[in-house]
Structure formats: structure tokens, C-alpha cells
């Protein structure tokens, strides 16, 4: 087992908690669920809107589940080169958060739509650290 596979396993565990939260506890403020957004509770006042929000939350959870199951298959079948490219793909895909999602959550945070305040900064830091862990794993492992 190499360092990249260990980091991938850690990522899978982290994301499984998010999938569980999104499917079964969407209003939670744990595991980066949707309860951080004040609009979640507001959407409950309009059943049609809340159904759309719930649909999108479950869509995200389903997409994450597909992603996690594919990573699990990679864990059991990849060689060193496969792990290298998987880590590279994870760095790129996770970093995409900073292209669209981070600016939006930061805007919502500034407009007092997120509870607790400054959650966007915490999330940005968490995702930055996650990317750095994958980069470090790549650097430690090197090209094999």
C-alpha cells in the first residue's frame, strides 16, 4: 500500500460521511451538509422550492457516491501509475471548488446567508489542506 492509496482511503472516509449526511441528515451542520445555508430552512416554507432543493442535495450525494465507488475500484485495481494519475485527477477535481463554489459561498457568507459566520473561510481552508495532502502524497511517491 503506497501513500497515495492511504490518502485516497482517508478521502473516501471523509466523503462517505458527507454522503451519509446529505442523504439522511441534510439539515445537519456536520460533515459539510446543507444545514449551514440559511436558505435550507427558508425553502421549507415553499414545498415546491424545497422539493427542488432536496432533489439537488440528493443529486450531489448520488454523484459523490458514484465518485467514491469508482475510487474504491481504483484502490483495488490500480498500479503505481494509476494511483499517480488518480491523485492528479483528484487534485484537479477538488481544486475546481475554487472556480465556482468558493466565490459563491463566500458571497453568501458576506450576505449573512451562512451560519456560522465565516464558514466559507473554514471550508476553503479545509479544501486547500485536502489538495495539499494529495500534492504532498504525489511528491513523496514521485513518478514510479
C-alpha positions as YAML, in Angstrom:
chain: A
units: angstrom
residues:
- id: 1
  name: UNK
  ca: [0.00, 0.00, 0.00]
- id: 2
  name: UNK
  ca: [1.51, 3.32, -1.03]
- id: 3
  name: UNK
  ca: [1.00, 6.81, 0.40]
- id: 4
  name: UNK
  ca: [-1.42, 7.80, -2.37]
- id: 5
  name: UNK
  ca: [-3.69, 4.85, -1.61]
- id: 6
  name: UNK
  ca: [-3.67, 5.78, 2.09]
- id: 7
  name: UNK
  ca: [-4.63, 9.36, 1.25]
- id: 8
  name: UNK
  ca: [-7.37, 8.11, -1.09]
- id: 9
  name: UNK
  ca: [-8.75, 5.90, 1.69]
- id: 10
  name: UNK
  ca: [-8.80, 8.91, 4.02]
- id: 11
  name: UNK
  ca: [-10.59, 10.94, 1.35]
- id: 12
  name: UNK
  ca: [-13.15, 8.17, 0.85]
- id: 13
  name: UNK
  ca: [-13.87, 8.03, 4.60]
- id: 14
  name: UNK
  ca: [-14.25, 11.82, 4.73]
- id: 15
  name: UNK
  ca: [-16.58, 11.89, 1.73]
- id: 16
  name: UNK
  ca: [-18.64, 8.90, 2.92]
- id: 17
  name: UNK
  ca: [-19.55, 10.93, 6.00]
- id: 18
  name: UNK
  ca: [-20.68, 13.72, 3.66]
- id: 19
  name: UNK
  ca: [-22.80, 11.34, 1.56]
- id: 20
  name: UNK
  ca: [-24.44, 9.92, 4.71]
- id: 21
  name: UNK
  ca: [-25.14, 13.44, 5.98]
- id: 22
  name: UNK
  ca: [-26.60, 14.56, 2.65]
- id: 23
  name: UNK
  ca: [-28.84, 11.50, 2.26]
- id: 24
  name: UNK
  ca: [-30.01, 11.07, 5.83]
- id: 25
  name: UNK
  ca: [-29.34, 14.34, 7.69]
- id: 26
  name: UNK
  ca: [-29.40, 17.08, 5.03]
- id: 27
  name: UNK
  ca: [-30.26, 19.81, 7.51]
- id: 28
  name: UNK
  ca: [-27.25, 18.96, 9.65]
- id: 29
  name: UNK
  ca: [-24.30, 21.28, 10.16]
- id: 30
  name: UNK
  ca: [-21.94, 18.31, 10.31]
- id: 31
  name: UNK
  ca: [-19.91, 16.70, 7.50]
- id: 32
  name: UNK
  ca: [-20.44, 19.73, 5.26]
- id: 33
  name: UNK
  ca: [-24.13, 19.04, 4.91]
- id: 34
  name: UNK
  ca: [-26.62, 21.66, 3.73]
- id: 35
  name: UNK
  ca: [-27.70, 22.94, 7.17]
- id: 36
  name: UNK
  ca: [-25.04, 25.67, 7.01]
- id: 37
  name: UNK
  ca: [-27.18, 27.51, 4.48]
- id: 38
  name: UNK
  ca: [-30.00, 29.55, 5.99]
- id: 39
  name: UNK
  ca: [-31.92, 29.07, 2.75]
- id: 40
  name: UNK
  ca: [-32.37, 25.37, 3.62]
- id: 41
  name: UNK
  ca: [-34.87, 26.24, 6.36]
- id: 42
  name: UNK
  ca: [-36.40, 29.04, 4.28]
- id: 43
  name: UNK
  ca: [-37.01, 26.63, 1.41]
- id: 44
  name: UNK
  ca: [-39.20, 24.52, 3.70]
- id: 45
  name: UNK
  ca: [-41.78, 27.32, 3.64]
- id: 46
  name: UNK
  ca: [-42.31, 26.70, -0.08]
- id: 47
  name: UNK
  ca: [-42.84, 22.98, -0.71]
- id: 48
  name: UNK
  ca: [-42.15, 23.24, -4.45]
- id: 49
  name: UNK
  ca: [-38.85, 25.02, -3.85]
- id: 50
  name: UNK
  ca: [-37.93, 22.66, -1.01]
- id: 51
  name: UNK
  ca: [-38.54, 19.66, -3.27]
- id: 52
  name: UNK
  ca: [-36.14, 21.16, -5.82]
- id: 53
  name: UNK
  ca: [-33.51, 21.80, -3.14]
- id: 54
  name: UNK
  ca: [-33.92, 18.27, -1.78]
- id: 55
  name: UNK
  ca: [-33.61, 16.88, -5.31]
- id: 56
  name: UNK
  ca: [-30.37, 18.79, -5.87]
- id: 57
  name: UNK
  ca: [-28.97, 17.73, -2.49]
- id: 58
  name: UNK
  ca: [-29.71, 14.08, -3.31]
- id: 59
  name: UNK
  ca: [-28.24, 14.55, -6.77]
- id: 60
  name: UNK
  ca: [-24.99, 15.78, -5.22]
- id: 61
  name: UNK
  ca: [-24.99, 12.86, -2.78]
- id: 62
  name: UNK
  ca: [-25.58, 10.40, -5.63]
- id: 63
  name: UNK
  ca: [-22.80, 11.93, -7.70]
- id: 64
  name: UNK
  ca: [-20.42, 11.72, -4.75]
- id: 65
  name: UNK
  ca: [-21.42, 8.09, -4.22]
- id: 66
  name: UNK
  ca: [-20.59, 7.24, -7.84]
- id: 67
  name: UNK
  ca: [-17.26, 9.02, -7.46]
- id: 68
  name: UNK
  ca: [-16.46, 7.17, -4.22]
- id: 69
  name: UNK
  ca: [-17.33, 3.78, -5.64]
- id: 70
  name: UNK
  ca: [-15.08, 4.44, -8.64]
- id: 71
  name: UNK
  ca: [-12.27, 5.41, -6.28]
- id: 72
  name: UNK
  ca: [-12.83, 2.16, -4.40]
- id: 73
  name: UNK
  ca: [-12.50, 0.19, -7.64]
- id: 74
  name: UNK
  ca: [-9.29, 2.10, -8.40]
- id: 75
  name: UNK
  ca: [-7.93, 1.20, -4.95]
- id: 76
  name: UNK
  ca: [-8.32, -2.50, -5.75]
- id: 77
  name: UNK
  ca: [-7.16, -2.43, -9.36]
- id: 78
  name: UNK
  ca: [-4.66, 0.38, -9.97]
- id: 79
  name: UNK
  ca: [-0.93, 0.04, -10.32]
- id: 80
  name: UNK
  ca: [1.53, 2.77, -9.26]
- id: 81
  name: UNK
  ca: [0.95, 4.77, -12.44]
- id: 82
  name: UNK
  ca: [-2.83, 4.51, -11.98]
- id: 83
  name: UNK
  ca: [-2.53, 5.84, -8.42]
- id: 84
  name: UNK
  ca: [-0.38, 8.72, -9.65]
- id: 85
  name: UNK
  ca: [-2.94, 9.77, -12.26]
- id: 86
  name: UNK
  ca: [-5.82, 9.23, -9.84]
- id: 87
  name: UNK
  ca: [-4.18, 11.60, -7.34]
- id: 88
  name: UNK
  ca: [-3.58, 14.12, -10.12]
- id: 89
  name: UNK
  ca: [-7.23, 13.87, -11.19]
- id: 90
  name: UNK
  ca: [-8.35, 14.34, -7.58]
- id: 91
  name: UNK
  ca: [-6.18, 17.43, -7.20]
- id: 92
  name: UNK
  ca: [-7.72, 18.97, -10.31]
- id: 93
  name: UNK
  ca: [-11.31, 17.99, -9.50]
- id: 94
  name: UNK
  ca: [-11.16, 19.05, -5.84]
- id: 95
  name: UNK
  ca: [-9.47, 22.32, -6.81]
- id: 96
  name: UNK
  ca: [-12.41, 23.14, -9.08]
- id: 97
  name: UNK
  ca: [-14.17, 24.16, -5.85]
- id: 98
  name: UNK
  ca: [-12.24, 27.43, -6.02]
- id: 99
  name: UNK
  ca: [-13.52, 28.23, -9.51]
- id: 100
  name: UNK
  ca: [-17.30, 28.38, -8.90]
- id: 101
  name: UNK
  ca: [-18.29, 27.16, -5.45]
- id: 102
  name: UNK
  ca: [-15.92, 29.15, -3.26]
- id: 103
  name: UNK
  ca: [-16.79, 32.55, -4.76]
- id: 104
  name: UNK
  ca: [-20.48, 31.75, -4.34]
- id: 105
  name: UNK
  ca: [-20.29, 30.52, -0.75]
- id: 106
  name: UNK
  ca: [-18.03, 33.46, 0.16]
- id: 107
  name: UNK
  ca: [-20.64, 35.85, -1.32]
- id: 108
  name: UNK
  ca: [-23.41, 34.11, 0.64]
- id: 109
  name: UNK
  ca: [-21.30, 34.26, 3.79]
- id: 110
  name: UNK
  ca: [-20.76, 38.01, 3.36]
- id: 111
  name: UNK
  ca: [-24.51, 38.45, 2.86]
- id: 112
  name: UNK
  ca: [-25.25, 36.59, 6.13]
- id: 113
  name: UNK
  ca: [-26.77, 33.56, 4.40]
- id: 114
  name: UNK
  ca: [-24.45, 31.08, 6.12]
- id: 115
  name: UNK
  ca: [-24.45, 30.03, 9.77]
- id: 116
  name: UNK
  ca: [-21.95, 30.11, 11.40]
- id: 117
  name: UNK
  ca: [-20.41, 33.27, 10.02]
- id: 118
  name: UNK
  ca: [-17.12, 32.79, 8.12]
- id: 119
  name: UNK
  ca: [-17.89, 29.15, 7.38]
- id: 120
  name: UNK
  ca: [-16.74, 29.80, 3.80]
- id: 121
  name: UNK
  ca: [-13.23, 30.55, 5.07]
- id: 122
  name: UNK
  ca: [-13.19, 27.34, 7.11]
- id: 123
  name: UNK
  ca: [-14.41, 25.31, 4.14]
- id: 124
  name: UNK
  ca: [-11.86, 26.98, 1.85]
- id: 125
  name: UNK
  ca: [-9.09, 26.11, 4.31]
- id: 126
  name: UNK
  ca: [-10.28, 22.51, 4.64]
- id: 127
  name: UNK
  ca: [-10.34, 22.03, 0.88]
- id: 128
  name: UNK
  ca: [-6.96, 23.73, 0.47]
- id: 129
  name: UNK
  ca: [-5.48, 21.34, 3.04]
- id: 130
  name: UNK
  ca: [-7.05, 18.37, 1.28]
- id: 131
  name: UNK
  ca: [-5.49, 19.43, -2.03]
- id: 132
  name: UNK
  ca: [-2.13, 19.96, -0.30]
- id: 133
  name: UNK
  ca: [-2.29, 16.45, 1.19]
- id: 134
  name: UNK
  ca: [-2.77, 14.99, -2.29]
- id: 135
  name: UNK
  ca: [0.06, 17.15, -3.69]
- id: 136
  name: UNK
  ca: [2.32, 16.02, -0.84]
- id: 137
  name: UNK
  ca: [1.41, 12.39, -1.49]
- id: 138
  name: UNK
  ca: [2.34, 12.86, -5.15]
- id: 139
  name: UNK
  ca: [5.65, 14.49, -4.26]
- id: 140
  name: UNK
  ca: [6.50, 11.81, -1.70]
- id: 141
  name: UNK
  ca: [5.58, 8.99, -4.06]
- id: 142
  name: UNK
  ca: [7.09, 10.58, -7.16]
- id: 143
  name: UNK
  ca: [6.82, 9.05, -10.59]
- id: 144
  name: UNK
  ca: [7.11, 5.27, -10.26]
...
